[in-house]
Amino acid sequence: MTAVDDATTGTASPSRERVRAWVLVASGMFAVAWGGNEFTPLLVMYRLDHGFSQLVVDTFLFAYVLGIVPALLIGGPLSDRLGRRPLMLPAPFVAVAGSLILATGADSAVWLIAGRILSGVALGIGMAVGGSWLKELSSTEHDPTARAGAGARRAAMSLTAGFGIGAGIAGVLAQWGPWPSVFPYAVHIVIALAAGIGMWRVPETRAAVPKAERRKLSTDLKIPSAGHRRFLYVVAPVAPWVFGAAASAYAVIPALMTPHSGGAPIAFSALLCVIGLGAGFAIQAVGRRIDTPSNARAVAVALAVLVAGMVLAAVASSALTVPLAMIAAMMLGCGYGMALVSGLQEIQRIAGPDDLAGLTAVFYSLSYLGFAVPAVMAAIAGTGSAITYPIMFVVGAVAAAASLVLVIVKWRAHVPEATASERR
């Protein structure tokens, strides 16, 4: 039986294709992440070349959360009910539709928001459903080479690679390539189509619940493990910092650096994206050594790095020099990466077999609240008050430190049962 046959029947053969099936899902997650973040370095372009204000372009950045959160909260539980394939397979093609709209609507706020929302829908499905599918394909049943926690690491690294590479290439193409408002999206469309076609080979890992046994959808949308005290006291405090840190690194700092970026503001914005997300990608490999199921060490380390990142951002936003901006982006990226992978690993220990996708969706929904940070900061700065960007970053450092204190207080509290293989 071929891998394609297995995908139809929901069973899996011991073929080499099946063992590597996680790579195809990771490629799909990479593609939707690319589509979600390719827009970020172009914020400077939309402000300088298309006449939108800083507050408006930061609102464009946040707009895709309107697609992400519903896709996360509904898509995750639906995939627990209907299986992973029916929900995840359309995601790259939804991302293609988002890029098409963005490419044709550069001068229209309505079209840009619509394209961003579609990009968000694709990314939300990829995060909740794709992440759960990848986790299941990284079990020893499907991949005997996978180590404990491989699913969380592979999901986090696939997303971060898509975020970083997509932003980097889009920024370079918009700065020096032809048709800057179109060509970056055309490249993504080709990549997303290839990833979407490739995923059709992947076997199902969660059979659909028979119709006779299905509960009401409203019941499925409830996530009991979201009330787990470990989630409330350890995961929830770190979640908003995931993309709060990332957005600060590749949206706020590049905007402040526009007059100081050597005549290539779009490329410099892309560079800060790559630095921040590259650092986040690299540090996730370290996350496995830091993480332990017996306490909140990895989350605490993430928050400590975030405190340092916010302090450096305050200094960089005051000095406005290229080296300090790059260092701040790197530190914030490290905080993003550690917060993402440590949060996902906590989620995968807390969740039961029937609400893994749902709890993952809740985590990501909280995480994406951080994308409101640039718009909030721009709105405050636009009032003409004495509250400057350096002051706001200092406030962020204090808030991150308060989150760290809470996590340390709950260091060993409410730890889920861990398997012997997870314990160190």
Residue, then its C-alpha position, 0 to 999 in steps of 0.5 A: m500500500t502506498a503513502v497515498d493509499d494510506a492517506t485515504t484509509g487513515t492507516a499507515s504503512p511502514s514505508r519510508e514515505r510515511v516515516r518522513a510524512w512529518v516533513l510534508v506537514a512541516s512544509g505546509m506550516f512553513a508555507v502558511a507562516w511565510g504567508g503570515n509574516e511576509f507582510t511585516p517588512l513591507l510595513v515600511m513600504y506601505r507607509l512610505d510609498h502608499g501613504f498610510s500612517q504608522l498607526v494604520v500599517d500597525t493595524f494592518l499587522f494586527a488585522y490578521v489576528l482577526g483570521i488567526v484566532p477564529a481559525l485556531l479556536i474552531g479549527g483545532p477542536l474541529s480537527d479533533r472531531l473530523g481528523r487533521r487532513p480535512l482541516m489542514l489540507p486547504a490551509p496553504f491554498v487559503a494562504v495563496a488567496g490571501s497573497l493574491i488579494l494583498a498583491t492586487g490591493a496595495d493602495s486599498a486599506v480594505w483589500l489589505i485587511a481582507g488579504r491579511i485576514l485570509s493569511g491569518v485564517a491559513l496560519g491559524i489552521g496551520m498552527a492548531v491543526g498542523g501543529s497537532w498533526l505534526k506532533e502525532l506524526s512525530s510519535t514513535e508509531h509514525d517516526p521511530t527516530a523521534r525523541a520526546g518533545a520532537g513534535a513541539r520542537r518541529a512545529a515551533m521551528s517550522l513556523t519560525a523558519g517560515f516567519g523568518i525566511g518569508a520576511g527576509i525574502a519579501g523585504v529584499l524583493a520589495q527593496w530591490g526587486p521589480w514590482p515591489s508590491v506584487f513580486p514578494y507575494a508571487v514568490h509565496i504563492v508558488i511555495a504555498l502551492a507546492a507545499g499544499i500539493g505535497m501534503w496530500r501524501v500525508p496519512e491521517t493520524r486521527a480518525a474522524v469521530p463517527k457521526a453517531e458518537r459526535r457530541k454537539l459542536s458547542t461541546d467540542l469547542k469547550i477545552p477543559s484543559a484550558g482550566h488546568r492550573r498549570f496552564l493558568y499559572v505557567v503557560a498563560p503568563v508567557a503566551p502573550w510575550v511570544f508575539g509581543a516580543a516578535a512584533s517589537a523586534y520586527a515591527v516597532i524597532p524597524a519603524l523607529m529606525t526608518p530615518h537611520s537605516g542607510g537609505a534601505p528602510i525596507a531591507f533593514s526592516a527585513l534584516l531585523c525580522v531575519i535577525g529576530l526570528g533567526a535567533g528565535f529559531a536557533i535558540q529552540a534547539v537549546g530549548r530541549r536541554i533547558d525544558t524539564p517536565s518536573n518544573a517551569r525552568a524553560v518558561a522561566v528562562a524565556l521570561a528572563v530573556l524577555v526582560a533583558g530584551m525589553v531593556l535592550a529595546a528601551v536602550a535601542s529605541s532611545a539611541l536609534t543606532v544600527p548595532l543596538a537595534m540589531i542586538a535588541a532584535m536578536m535578544l527579543g527573538c531569543g525570548y520569542g523562540m524560548a517562549l514559543v517552544s517552552g509554551l508548546q512543550e507545556i501544552q503537550r504535557i497538559a493536554g489530553p488526547d481529545d483536546l490537544a489541538g484545542l489547547t494548542a489553539v488557546f495557547y496560540s490565541l493568547s500568543y497572538l494578542g502580542f501583535a496588538v503591541p505595535a498598534v497600541m504603542a503607536a496610538i500612545a505615541g501619537t497622542g503627543s503625551a510624554i510617554t515615549y517608546p523607551i518608556m513603554f519598553v521599560v514598562g514592558a520589562v517590568a511586566a515581563a519581570a512580574s510574569l517571571v515572578l509568578v512563574i517562579v512562585k508556581w515553579r513545581a505546582h500542578v505539574p502534569e504526570a510525566t512519562a518516565s521517558e520524559r523525566r531527567 
